[in-house]
Amino acid sequence: MNTIDQFNFEGKKALIRVDFNVPLDENYNITDDNRIQGALPTINKILKDGGSVILMSHLGRPKDGPTEKYSLKHIVSHLSQALKVQVQFADDCIGSQAVEKAAALKPGEVLLLENLRFYKEEEKGDEAFAEKLSKLGDVYVNDAFGTAHRAHASTAVIAKFFPGAKYFGYLMAGELNNAEKILNHAEKPFTAIMGGAKVSDKILLIEKLLEKVDNLLIGGGMAYTFAKAQGGNIGKSLVEEDKLELALNLIEKAKAKGVNLVLPIDSTIADKFSNDASTDTANNDDIKDGWMGLDIGPLAINQFKDVISSSKTILWNGPMGVFEMEKFEAGTKSVALAVVEATKKGAFSLIGGGDSAAAVAKFGLEDEVSYVSTGGGALLEYMEGKELPGVKAIND
Ligand code: AMP
C-alpha cells in the first residue's frame, strides 16, 4: 500500500483530501470533531518532514454554489488550535487567491481551501476542475475514507495528475487495514451483527458475509421483514414487503452454508413511534395489531449477548432499535456493552460507521472497541467487495 510513510515531504506542498464534513451548531461551533482529530496524524507527519499542507474538503450538501452555512471558514480556528499552527484560508478552492496562497506557502504552514462542493464539478468528477485543483500541490494525499466510494474530482479523478506522487494518509490506511483484517484474516468464531432500518440497504453485504462468518445476528427494523417472511404477525413494525422472499432466501443460504443466523425472539414494542409511547414486550411473531417493534427485547438481548461473548472477531453495522429515543436504546446499548466485554477478552471488534458509530459514541464506548470506522457507505461498499474509486485512484 502506498502510504505517506514511503515519502519524505521536505520542501514539498502536499495537497490532502480530508473529510472535514463536521457537524456544526447554529453558532458554527463544531459539535463533534472526530473527523478533524482523525486527520491530524497525517497532517502532522507532513509538517514534521518539513513540508507544507493544502487541505481540501467538502462540508454539507450545498445546492447552489457558495453558502455561508457551508463555508469551511467556520472551522479555521478550531483546526488551528488542534494543529497548533495558524491555519490560512482561501475563500475559493480554485482561482487566483487559492493559487497565490498555495504558491506562497512555506514549510510548516497550512492552507485550508473553501468547500469543494461550492462547485458542482466536484461531485460530477469534472476533469478540468480536478486539474485546476491539482496545480496547487506537488504531491496528492487521500485521507478521506468517508468519501472514498465516490468518484468525485478531489477524491479520485485528481489522482491521475500525480503519477508517482500519490499516497494514502494514515486514516485511510488504517481504515483499509482494519476492513481487510475483518474480510480476509478474521479469527474464528467470526460474528457479524447487522441492524438498522432496511434489509434492502444491506443485502449485498449480508450475502457477502454469509461466505465468511460463523454467526450472523440480525436486529433493528430489518428483523421484522424476516419475521413476517416466516409467517409472523409483526403489527405495524417496519417491513419491506418486496423483500420477503429475499429474506427467506437468506435464511436458506445461511442454513446451506452452516452459518448460525440468529433472529431476535422478542421485541420492545410501542403503540406509536415516539419516546412517550406506551411500551410492552412481545415475541417477534406475535406483535399486536397497531403496535410496532422499536427495539430488540430482553430475550433477544440475551440471545445476542451469548453469541457475542464467545466471538473472536466482531463486525457491527446498524443499531438494534431506535436508539436515538431513550425508551428504545436498551438493545443497542446492551449489544455495545457485550462487544466491549468481548474486546476486553481479546476479540477484534470493528464498528461500521454511520449510525452504529453514533450509537457507540452516544454510550461513551468508542475507545473500548478495537476500531470505529469513519466511513458509512464507503465501508459497506468496501466490505461488499467493491473497488472504491478513491482507493483505486491511488493504487493505479
Ligand atoms: P441504517 O441507516 O439503515 O443503519 O438505519 C439506522 C436507523 O434505523 C436508526 O436511525 C434507527 O432509529 C432506525 N431503526 C432501528 N431499528 C428500528 C426499528 N425497529 N424501527 C424503525 N426504525 C429503526
Boltz pocket constraint, residues with backbone or C-beta under 6 A from the ligand:
constraints:
  - pocket:
      binder: B
      contacts: [[A, 195], [A, 196], [A, 197], [A, 198], [A, 201], [A, 219], [A, 220], [A, 221], [A, 222], [A, 238], [A, 293], [A, 294], [A, 295], [A, 317], [A, 318], [A, 319], [A, 320], [A, 321], [A, 322], [A, 323], [A, 324], [A, 354], [A, 355], [A, 356]]
      max_distance: 6.0
